[in-house]
Amino acid sequence: MSDAERALGALLALMARLRDPQRGCPWDREQTFSSIAPYTIEEAYEVADAIERGERDALRDELGDLLFQVVFHARMAEERGWFDFAAVATAIHDKLVRRHPHVFAGTSPAPEELVRVWEEQKAQERAASDRARPAGEGTVLAGVPRALPALVRAAKLGRRAARVGFDWPDALEVRAKVLEELHEMDGALAAAGAAGEAGADAGAIADELGDLLFSIVNWSRHLKLDAEAALRAANAKFEQRFATMESLARARGLDLKSLSAAEWDALWRKAKLNRT
């Protein structure tokens, strides 16, 4: 038995012990799929954060936390008689073999064909899943998880719709749609201002803002950019520049809460130059 097999076996045994009705942990015993799901999502984000920060030890620890989430869900499913961890591992093993015919079936597609082969296999799997559903329940957009971050889900919905021809022809057309949605947002804001009751039209404004964001995500998709990654990078840049502004203000003996708009602007311009 390899070290990996021993370690995984010990983790599975530990999970069973934690969930033991008589000798387990009260907190672990009372958890359900729904109560654990937010932690699963959180751990996936923490893995991504460790990767982005380039911290190897943190990545090891966060991957362990994420693996524990998989083991936790598998144990609860086993208790209900649905499936166990072995079934989970077997299912992903078999799926990956199916999706890599160039490795396991002796075919030799060109590198540029690999993505197409992967997507075709996924489409076949979705079609098989749709056939297993009751009549009328299948849809092109089925299976895009609602719990995904909104930007990621918007991009996936756009890609899925594009596979059946529902898409803009090019990035310029999507840019025009972005401008159209921006004008509609301006119209909603103007209508609210004219009525003198912005709160009463908050729903309409939020609706237009959602349309604008959705069109921007699809513009990113046509530009071959990841909107989620772009926004994460923008967040990081903002954090870094704001921290620089704080340092500049402290060095000058300034109180952040008392700064004027002009003083904030001057600090921001200085932070963009990254000079102290």
LUMGUVO-30466 format. One record per residue (C-alpha): residue number from 1; residue in one letter; x, y negated, z. Coordinates in Angstrom, 1 decimal. Layout:
N
  pos  code       u       v       w
  NUM     A       X       Y       Z
...
//
This chain:
276
  pos  code       u       v       w
    1     M     0.0     0.0     0.0
    2     S     1.4    -3.4    -1.0
    3     D     1.7    -6.4     1.4
    4     A    -1.2    -8.1    -0.5
    5     E    -3.5    -5.0     0.0
    6     R    -2.6    -4.8     3.7
    7     A    -3.2    -8.5     4.2
    8     L    -6.6    -8.5     2.4
    9     G    -7.7    -5.4     4.3
   10     A    -6.8    -7.1     7.6
   11     L    -8.8   -10.2     6.6
   12     L   -11.8    -8.1     5.6
   13     A   -11.6    -6.2     8.9
   14     L   -11.4    -9.5    10.8
   15     M   -14.5   -10.9     9.0
   16     A   -16.4    -7.7    10.0
   17     R   -15.3    -8.2    13.6
   18     L   -16.4   -11.8    13.6
   19     R   -19.8   -10.9    12.3
   20     D   -20.2    -7.9    14.7
   21     P   -23.7    -8.2    16.3
   22     Q   -22.4    -7.2    19.7
   23     R   -18.7    -8.2    19.9
   24     G   -18.5   -10.9    17.3
   25     C   -18.3   -14.7    17.5
   26     P   -21.7   -16.4    18.2
   27     W   -21.0   -19.1    15.6
   28     D   -19.9   -16.8    12.8
   29     R   -22.8   -14.4    13.5
   30     E   -25.5   -17.2    13.1
   31     Q   -24.2   -18.5     9.8
   32     T   -26.0   -18.0     6.5
   33     F   -25.2   -18.5     2.8
   34     S   -26.8   -21.9     3.0
   35     S   -25.0   -23.0     6.1
   36     I   -21.6   -21.9     4.8
   37     A   -22.0   -23.2     1.3
   38     P   -21.0   -26.8     2.2
   39     Y   -17.8   -25.5     3.8
   40     T   -17.0   -23.5     0.6
   41     I   -17.3   -26.6    -1.5
   42     E   -15.2   -28.6     0.9
   43     E   -12.5   -26.0     0.9
   44     A   -12.3   -26.0    -2.9
   45     Y   -11.8   -29.8    -2.8
   46     E    -9.1   -29.4    -0.2
   47     V    -7.3   -27.0    -2.5
   48     A    -7.5   -29.5    -5.3
   49     D    -6.2   -32.3    -3.0
   50     A    -3.2   -30.2    -1.9
   51     I    -2.4   -29.5    -5.6
   52     E    -2.7   -33.2    -6.4
   53     R    -0.4   -34.1    -3.5
   54     G     2.1   -31.4    -4.5
   55     E     2.2   -30.0    -1.0
   56     R     3.2   -26.3    -1.2
   57     D     2.5   -25.4     2.4
   58     A    -0.8   -27.2     2.4
   59     L    -1.8   -25.4    -0.8
   60     R    -1.0   -22.0     0.8
   61     D    -3.1   -22.9     3.8
   62     E    -6.0   -24.3     1.8
   63     L    -6.1   -21.3    -0.6
   64     G    -6.3   -19.1     2.6
   65     D    -9.3   -21.2     3.8
   66     L   -11.0   -20.8     0.4
   67     L   -10.3   -17.1     0.3
   68     F   -11.9   -16.8     3.8
   69     Q   -15.0   -18.5     2.4
   70     V   -15.2   -15.8    -0.3
   71     V   -14.7   -13.0     2.3
   72     F   -17.4   -14.6     4.5
   73     H   -20.0   -14.7     1.7
   74     A   -19.2   -11.2     0.6
   75     R   -19.5    -9.9     4.2
   76     M   -23.0   -11.5     4.5
   77     A   -24.0   -10.0     1.2
   78     E   -22.8    -6.6     2.3
   79     E   -24.8    -6.8     5.5
   80     R   -27.9    -7.4     3.4
   81     G   -27.1    -4.4     1.2
   82     W   -26.5    -6.6    -1.9
   83     F   -22.8    -6.0    -2.7
   84     D   -19.5    -6.0    -1.0
   85     F   -16.1    -7.6    -1.5
   86     A   -14.9    -4.8    -3.7
   87     A   -17.9    -5.4    -6.1
   88     V   -17.0    -9.1    -6.2
   89     A   -13.3    -8.3    -7.1
   90     T   -14.4    -5.7    -9.6
   91     A   -16.8    -8.0   -11.3
   92     I   -14.3   -10.8   -11.9
   93     H   -11.7    -8.2   -13.0
   94     D   -14.0    -6.8   -15.6
   95     K   -15.0   -10.3   -16.8
   96     L   -11.4   -11.4   -17.3
   97     V   -10.7    -8.2   -19.2
   98     R   -13.7    -8.9   -21.5
   99     R   -12.6   -12.5   -22.0
  100     H    -9.0   -11.6   -22.9
  101     P    -9.4    -9.2   -25.9
  102     H    -6.1   -10.5   -27.2
  103     V    -4.4    -9.0   -24.2
  104     F    -6.4    -5.9   -23.5
  105     A    -8.1    -4.9   -26.8
  106     G    -5.1    -5.2   -29.1
  107     T    -6.4    -8.2   -31.1
  108     S    -4.0   -11.0   -31.9
  109     P    -5.8   -14.3   -32.4
  110     A    -3.8   -17.5   -33.1
  111     P    -3.3   -19.8   -30.1
  112     E    -5.9   -22.2   -31.3
  113     E    -8.4   -19.4   -31.5
  114     L    -8.1   -18.4   -27.9
  115     V   -10.4   -21.1   -26.5
  116     R   -13.0   -20.2   -29.2
  117     V   -12.8   -16.6   -28.3
  118     W   -13.2   -17.4   -24.6
  119     E   -16.2   -19.6   -25.2
  120     E   -17.8   -17.0   -27.5
  121     Q   -17.4   -14.3   -24.8
  122     K   -19.0   -16.7   -22.2
  123     A   -21.9   -17.3   -24.6
  124     Q   -22.4   -13.6   -25.0
  125     E   -22.5   -13.1   -21.3
  126     R   -25.0   -16.0   -20.9
  127     A   -27.2   -14.5   -23.6
  128     A   -27.2   -11.1   -21.9
  129     S   -28.1   -12.9   -18.6
  130     D   -31.0   -14.7   -20.4
  131     R   -32.3   -11.4   -21.8
  132     A   -32.4   -10.1   -18.3
  133     R   -34.7   -12.9   -17.1
  134     P   -38.4   -12.9   -17.5
  135     A   -39.7   -14.3   -20.8
  136     G   -39.7   -18.1   -21.0
  137     E   -37.1   -18.6   -18.2
  138     G   -34.0   -18.7   -20.4
  139     T   -32.5   -22.1   -21.4
  140     V   -29.4   -23.5   -23.0
  141     L   -28.6   -25.4   -19.8
  142     A   -29.2   -22.6   -17.4
  143     G   -26.4   -21.7   -15.1
  144     V   -24.8   -25.2   -14.7
  145     P   -24.7   -25.3   -10.9
  146     R   -26.6   -28.2    -9.3
  147     A   -24.0   -28.4    -6.5
  148     L   -21.2   -29.5    -8.8
  149     P   -20.0   -33.1    -8.5
  150     A   -22.2   -35.2   -10.6
  151     L   -19.5   -36.3   -13.1
  152     V   -18.4   -32.7   -13.6
  153     R   -22.0   -31.5   -14.0
  154     A   -22.8   -34.2   -16.5
  155     A   -19.8   -33.2   -18.7
  156     K   -20.8   -29.5   -18.5
  157     L   -24.4   -30.4   -19.5
  158     G   -23.2   -32.4   -22.4
  159     R   -20.9   -29.6   -23.6
  160     R   -23.6   -27.0   -23.3
  161     A   -26.1   -29.1   -25.3
  162     A   -23.4   -29.8   -27.9
  163     R   -23.1   -26.1   -28.6
  164     V   -26.6   -26.1   -30.1
  165     G   -26.0   -29.3   -32.0
  166     F   -27.5   -31.9   -29.6
  167     D   -24.6   -34.3   -29.4
  168     W   -23.2   -37.6   -30.8
  169     P   -21.2   -37.2   -33.9
  170     D   -18.1   -39.0   -32.6
  171     A   -16.7   -41.1   -29.7
  172     L   -17.6   -44.4   -31.5
  173     E   -21.3   -43.4   -31.4
  174     V   -21.1   -42.6   -27.7
  175     R   -19.4   -45.9   -27.1
  176     A   -22.4   -47.6   -28.8
  177     K   -24.7   -45.6   -26.5
  178     V   -22.7   -46.8   -23.5
  179     L   -23.2   -50.4   -24.6
  180     E   -26.9   -49.7   -25.2
  181     E   -27.3   -48.4   -21.6
  182     L   -25.3   -51.3   -20.2
  183     H   -27.8   -53.7   -21.9
  184     E   -30.7   -51.8   -20.5
  185     M   -29.1   -52.0   -17.1
  186     D   -28.8   -55.8   -17.5
  187     G   -32.5   -55.9   -18.5
  188     A   -33.5   -54.0   -15.4
  189     L   -31.5   -56.4   -13.2
  190     A   -32.9   -59.4   -15.0
  191     A   -36.5   -58.1   -14.6
  192     A   -35.9   -57.5   -10.9
  193     G   -34.5   -61.0   -10.5
  194     A   -37.3   -62.6   -12.4
  195     A   -39.8   -60.9   -10.1
  196     G   -37.9   -62.1    -7.1
  197     E   -38.1   -58.6    -5.5
  198     A   -35.0   -56.6    -6.4
  199     G   -35.9   -54.0    -3.9
  200     A   -39.2   -53.2    -5.6
  201     D   -37.3   -52.4    -8.8
  202     A   -34.5   -50.4    -7.1
  203     G   -35.8   -47.2    -8.7
  204     A   -35.7   -48.6   -12.2
  205     I   -32.2   -50.0   -11.7
  206     A   -30.9   -46.7   -10.3
  207     D   -32.5   -44.9   -13.3
  208     E   -30.6   -47.2   -15.7
  209     L   -27.4   -46.9   -13.7
  210     G   -27.7   -43.1   -13.9
  211     D   -28.2   -43.3   -17.7
  212     L   -25.1   -45.5   -18.0
  213     L   -23.0   -43.2   -15.9
  214     F   -24.2   -40.2   -17.9
  215     S   -23.3   -41.9   -21.2
  216     I   -19.8   -42.8   -19.9
  217     V   -19.1   -39.2   -18.9
  218     N   -20.1   -38.1   -22.4
  219     W   -17.9   -40.8   -23.9
  220     S   -15.0   -39.4   -21.8
  221     R   -15.9   -35.9   -23.1
  222     H   -15.6   -37.1   -26.7
  223     L   -12.3   -38.8   -25.9
  224     K   -11.1   -35.4   -24.6
  225     L   -10.7   -36.9   -21.1
  226     D   -11.9   -35.5   -17.7
  227     A   -14.1   -38.2   -16.2
  228     E   -13.8   -36.6   -12.7
  229     A   -10.0   -36.6   -12.9
  230     A   -10.0   -40.2   -14.3
  231     L   -12.2   -41.4   -11.4
  232     R   -10.0   -39.6    -8.8
  233     A    -6.9   -41.3   -10.3
  234     A    -8.7   -44.6   -10.1
  235     N    -9.6   -44.0    -6.5
  236     A    -6.0   -43.2    -5.7
  237     K    -4.8   -46.3    -7.5
  238     F    -7.3   -48.4    -5.6
  239     E    -6.2   -46.9    -2.2
  240     Q    -2.6   -47.5    -3.0
  241     R    -3.2   -51.2    -4.1
  242     F    -5.4   -51.8    -1.1
  243     A    -2.7   -50.5     1.3
  244     T    -0.2   -52.8    -0.4
  245     M    -2.6   -55.7     0.1
  246     E    -2.9   -54.8     3.8
  247     S     0.9   -54.7     4.1
  248     L     1.3   -58.0     2.4
  249     A    -1.4   -59.6     4.6
  250     R     0.3   -58.2     7.8
  251     A     3.7   -59.5     6.6
  252     R     2.2   -63.0     6.2
  253     G     0.3   -62.9     9.5
  254     L    -3.1   -63.0     7.7
  255     D    -6.4   -61.6     9.1
  256     L    -8.1   -59.5     6.5
  257     K   -11.6   -60.5     7.7
  258     S   -10.9   -64.2     7.3
  259     L    -9.5   -64.1     3.8
  260     S   -11.2   -66.2     1.1
  261     A   -12.0   -64.8    -2.3
  262     A    -9.1   -66.7    -3.7
  263     E    -6.7   -65.2    -1.1
  264     W    -8.0   -61.7    -1.8
  265     D    -7.5   -62.2    -5.5
  266     A    -3.9   -63.4    -5.0
  267     L    -3.1   -60.4    -2.9
  268     W    -4.7   -58.1    -5.4
  269     R    -2.7   -59.5    -8.2
  270     K     0.5   -59.1    -6.2
  271     A    -0.4   -55.5    -5.3
  272     K    -1.0   -54.8    -9.0
  273     L     2.6   -55.9    -9.7
  274     N     3.6   -53.6    -6.7
  275     R     5.9   -56.2    -5.4
  276     T     6.4   -57.2    -1.7
//
